[in-house]
Amino acid sequence: MSKSLCYFCRFGLIVTGEAEREHLPKLFTSLMKTGLCSFKVIQFTGQRRPITSPSRKVKMVGRGDTIPSKDVTEIGLPARRYLQESDCNFVVLVDDLEHDWQKQAESVFARYREVFDKVLKSEHQRASIHFLANMLEAYYLADAHAMNQALGLIPPLVDYEGDVEMIRHPKGELKELYAGFNEIEDGGKILDFIDVEHILSQANRCAWLRTLFAWCLKVLARYADNQFLPLIDSLVGKYRLRDGIMSEVTRLQLENL
């Protein structure tokens, strides 16, 4: 894949959750503040799970490959259209990796990856798949300050002790802490204050989220003008990308970029 110099990179998000459709770009505020990139939702689709029955596959028109037609129309084609708009456009599919499906993460990832690889062809490396574990709401619990600021909590909460990506039911935890928690309205308020640097400050936590930010920063490092590399490198340090844990499933995309 040839490199095009990009003074501004645009990340198009394909999301599978209602809260993500409304607010996910806010999660990347710290990256957008660099002035080097933007994030916006370009497609909403349902969650996908591993295909176990051959009868659920259909052939792509004019090709011998077999991938679900819904995957093509709702994931592959929107991604291709967005990438064709500019050499400086990139696609990130973000799905929730709920607890019951974590053991099948590789199979879920493979399904999404197959769509991008076959539909995007030579441009497939400009699109990646990442998971929020177990869901977006888990990360709120790693930044109690954001929750306190957004919801005016008294007494104030403290950060969850441990890796929030291991919480089985993050929404349930939130509702116990804040009765009536609404994932869209309240989630949007919390994301206005969320501090990803703080969330990723513990190197042994949040492997899935760290890998997502690692991919985005590697895109910027590869395509941005060299004058911006010190700025990008500073974020690499802040997010603990050199020494922090990453997902064994999605980190492979960093090597292929």
C-alpha positions as CSV (number, residue, x, y, z in Angstrom):
1,M,0.0,0.0,0.0
2,S,1.5,3.3,-1.1
3,K,1.7,6.2,1.4
4,S,-0.2,9.4,0.7
5,L,0.8,12.4,2.7
6,C,-2.1,13.5,4.8
7,Y,-2.2,16.8,6.7
8,F,-5.6,15.7,8.0
9,C,-6.9,12.2,8.4
10,R,-10.6,11.4,8.6
11,F,-11.8,8.3,10.5
12,G,-15.2,6.9,9.6
13,L,-16.7,4.8,12.3
14,I,-19.0,1.8,11.7
15,V,-20.8,1.1,14.9
16,T,-23.1,-1.5,16.3
17,G,-24.5,0.2,19.4
18,E,-27.1,2.9,19.9
19,A,-24.9,4.9,22.3
20,E,-22.0,4.6,19.9
21,R,-24.1,5.9,17.1
22,E,-24.9,9.0,19.1
23,H,-21.7,9.7,20.9
24,L,-18.7,7.5,20.0
25,P,-16.7,10.3,18.3
26,K,-16.4,11.9,21.7
27,L,-14.2,9.0,22.8
28,F,-11.5,10.3,20.4
29,T,-11.6,13.9,21.5
30,S,-8.0,13.8,22.7
31,L,-6.9,12.7,19.2
32,M,-9.0,15.3,17.4
33,K,-7.6,18.1,19.6
34,T,-4.2,17.5,17.8
35,G,-5.8,19.0,14.8
36,L,-4.6,16.1,12.7
37,C,-7.8,14.1,12.5
38,S,-11.5,13.8,12.8
39,F,-13.9,11.0,13.7
40,K,-17.5,10.6,12.6
41,V,-20.1,7.8,12.4
42,I,-20.7,6.8,8.8
43,Q,-22.7,3.6,9.3
44,F,-24.8,1.9,11.9
45,T,-25.3,-1.9,11.7
46,G,-26.2,-4.8,13.9
47,Q,-23.7,-6.9,15.8
48,R,-22.3,-9.9,13.9
49,R,-21.5,-13.3,15.4
50,P,-19.6,-16.3,14.0
51,I,-21.3,-18.0,11.1
52,T,-21.7,-21.7,11.8
53,S,-24.2,-22.7,9.1
54,P,-23.2,-22.7,5.4
55,S,-26.8,-22.0,4.5
56,R,-26.4,-18.5,5.9
57,K,-23.8,-17.6,3.4
58,V,-24.6,-16.4,-0.1
59,K,-22.2,-15.8,-3.0
60,M,-21.2,-12.3,-3.8
61,V,-22.5,-11.2,-7.3
62,G,-19.8,-11.9,-9.9
63,R,-17.4,-13.6,-7.4
64,G,-16.7,-17.0,-6.1
65,D,-16.3,-15.8,-2.5
66,T,-18.9,-16.5,0.1
67,I,-19.7,-13.8,2.6
68,P,-23.2,-12.8,3.9
69,S,-24.8,-10.3,1.6
70,K,-25.9,-8.2,4.6
71,D,-22.3,-7.9,5.6
72,V,-21.4,-6.6,2.2
73,T,-24.2,-4.0,2.0
74,E,-24.0,-2.8,5.6
75,I,-20.3,-3.0,6.2
76,G,-18.2,-3.5,3.1
77,L,-19.8,-1.1,0.7
78,P,-20.2,1.8,3.1
79,A,-16.5,1.4,4.0
80,R,-15.5,1.3,0.3
81,R,-17.5,4.4,-0.5
82,Y,-15.9,6.3,2.4
83,L,-12.3,5.2,1.4
84,Q,-12.9,6.2,-2.2
85,E,-13.7,9.8,-1.2
86,S,-10.1,10.5,-0.2
87,D,-6.7,8.8,0.3
88,C,-6.8,10.3,3.7
89,N,-10.0,8.6,4.8
90,F,-9.9,5.5,7.1
91,V,-12.5,3.2,8.5
92,V,-12.8,1.8,12.0
93,L,-15.5,-0.8,12.8
94,V,-16.3,-0.8,16.6
95,D,-18.3,-3.5,18.2
96,D,-19.1,-4.5,21.8
97,L,-17.4,-7.7,22.9
98,E,-19.9,-8.8,25.5
99,H,-18.8,-11.3,28.1
100,D,-20.6,-14.3,26.7
101,W,-18.8,-13.9,23.3
102,Q,-15.3,-13.2,24.5
103,K,-14.2,-16.7,23.9
104,Q,-15.3,-16.4,20.3
105,A,-13.6,-13.0,19.8
106,E,-11.3,-14.4,17.1
107,S,-14.2,-15.8,15.1
108,V,-16.2,-12.6,15.3
109,F,-13.1,-10.6,14.3
110,A,-12.5,-13.0,11.4
111,R,-16.0,-12.4,10.1
112,Y,-15.6,-8.6,10.0
113,R,-12.1,-8.9,8.7
114,E,-13.2,-11.1,5.8
115,V,-15.6,-8.4,4.7
116,F,-13.0,-5.7,4.6
117,D,-10.3,-7.8,3.0
118,K,-12.5,-9.0,0.2
119,V,-14.6,-5.9,-0.5
120,L,-11.9,-3.3,-0.1
121,K,-9.3,-5.4,-1.9
122,S,-6.0,-3.5,-2.1
123,E,-7.2,-0.8,0.3
124,H,-8.2,-3.3,3.1
125,Q,-5.4,-2.1,5.4
126,R,-7.0,1.3,5.6
127,A,-9.9,-0.3,7.6
128,S,-9.7,-2.0,11.0
129,I,-11.9,-3.8,13.5
130,H,-11.9,-3.2,17.2
131,F,-13.9,-4.2,20.3
132,L,-15.1,-2.4,23.4
133,A,-15.0,-4.8,26.3
134,N,-17.5,-5.6,27.5
135,M,-19.1,-2.4,26.2
136,L,-18.5,1.3,26.0
137,E,-20.0,1.9,29.4
138,A,-17.2,-0.1,31.0
139,Y,-14.7,2.7,30.5
140,Y,-16.9,5.2,32.4
141,L,-16.1,3.2,35.5
142,A,-12.3,3.7,34.9
143,D,-12.8,7.5,35.0
144,A,-14.8,8.4,38.0
145,H,-14.0,12.1,37.7
146,A,-15.8,12.2,34.3
147,M,-18.9,10.5,35.9
148,N,-18.8,12.9,38.9
149,Q,-18.5,15.9,36.6
150,A,-21.2,14.8,34.2
151,L,-23.8,13.6,36.7
152,G,-23.0,15.7,39.7
153,L,-22.6,12.7,41.9
154,I,-22.4,13.3,45.7
155,P,-20.7,11.6,47.4
156,P,-18.3,11.4,44.5
157,L,-17.3,8.0,43.0
158,V,-13.8,6.6,42.8
159,D,-12.3,4.7,39.9
160,Y,-13.1,1.0,39.6
161,E,-10.4,-1.1,41.1
162,G,-9.1,-3.5,38.5
163,D,-9.5,-3.8,34.7
164,V,-12.9,-2.5,33.7
165,E,-12.7,-4.7,30.6
166,M,-13.2,-7.7,32.9
167,I,-16.5,-6.4,34.3
168,R,-19.3,-8.8,33.3
169,H,-22.2,-6.3,33.2
170,P,-20.9,-2.7,33.1
171,K,-24.4,-1.2,32.6
172,G,-25.6,-3.1,35.7
173,E,-22.7,-1.7,37.7
174,L,-23.5,1.8,36.5
175,K,-27.2,1.5,37.4
176,E,-26.3,0.4,40.9
177,L,-24.1,3.5,41.3
178,Y,-26.5,5.8,39.6
179,A,-30.2,4.9,39.6
180,G,-31.9,5.5,36.3
181,F,-28.7,5.6,34.2
182,N,-29.5,6.2,30.6
183,E,-26.9,4.9,28.2
184,I,-27.5,7.5,25.5
185,E,-28.3,10.7,27.5
186,D,-26.1,10.1,30.5
187,G,-23.4,8.4,28.4
188,G,-23.1,11.4,26.2
189,K,-22.6,13.7,29.2
190,I,-19.9,11.4,30.6
191,L,-18.1,11.2,27.2
192,D,-17.9,15.0,27.3
193,F,-15.5,14.7,30.2
194,I,-13.9,11.3,29.5
195,D,-10.1,11.2,29.8
196,V,-8.6,8.3,27.8
197,E,-5.1,9.1,28.9
198,H,-6.3,8.5,32.5
199,I,-8.1,5.3,31.5
200,L,-5.0,3.9,29.8
201,S,-2.6,5.1,32.4
202,Q,-2.4,1.6,34.0
203,A,-0.3,-0.5,31.6
204,N,-1.9,-3.8,32.6
205,R,-5.5,-2.7,31.9
206,C,-7.8,-2.0,28.9
207,A,-6.0,-4.0,26.2
208,W,-8.8,-3.7,23.7
209,L,-9.2,0.0,24.0
210,R,-5.5,0.6,23.9
211,T,-5.2,-1.4,20.7
212,L,-7.9,0.8,19.1
213,F,-6.0,3.9,20.0
214,A,-2.7,2.3,18.9
215,W,-4.1,1.7,15.4
216,C,-5.4,5.2,15.0
217,L,-2.1,6.7,16.1
218,K,-0.1,4.4,13.8
219,V,-2.2,5.7,10.9
220,L,-1.3,9.2,11.9
221,A,2.3,8.3,12.3
222,R,2.4,6.7,8.8
223,Y,0.4,9.3,6.9
224,A,1.0,12.6,8.6
225,D,3.8,15.0,7.8
226,N,7.0,14.3,9.7
227,Q,6.8,17.6,11.5
228,F,3.9,16.1,13.5
229,L,5.7,13.0,14.6
230,P,6.8,14.5,18.0
231,L,3.2,15.3,18.8
232,I,2.1,11.8,17.8
233,D,4.9,10.2,19.8
234,S,3.9,12.1,22.9
235,L,0.4,10.5,22.7
236,V,2.0,7.1,22.2
237,G,3.7,7.7,25.6
238,K,0.5,9.0,27.3
239,Y,-1.5,6.0,26.2
240,R,1.2,3.6,27.4
241,L,1.4,2.1,23.9
242,R,5.0,1.0,24.3
243,D,4.6,-1.0,27.5
244,G,0.9,-1.5,27.9
245,I,-1.0,-4.7,27.2
246,M,-2.9,-5.0,23.9
247,S,-5.4,-7.3,22.4
248,E,-3.9,-10.5,21.0
249,V,-6.8,-10.5,18.4
250,T,-6.9,-7.0,17.1
251,R,-3.2,-6.0,17.5
252,L,-2.4,-8.0,14.3
253,Q,-3.8,-5.1,12.3
254,L,-1.0,-2.9,13.7
255,E,1.6,-5.1,12.0
256,N,-0.2,-5.1,8.7
257,L,-0.6,-1.3,8.5
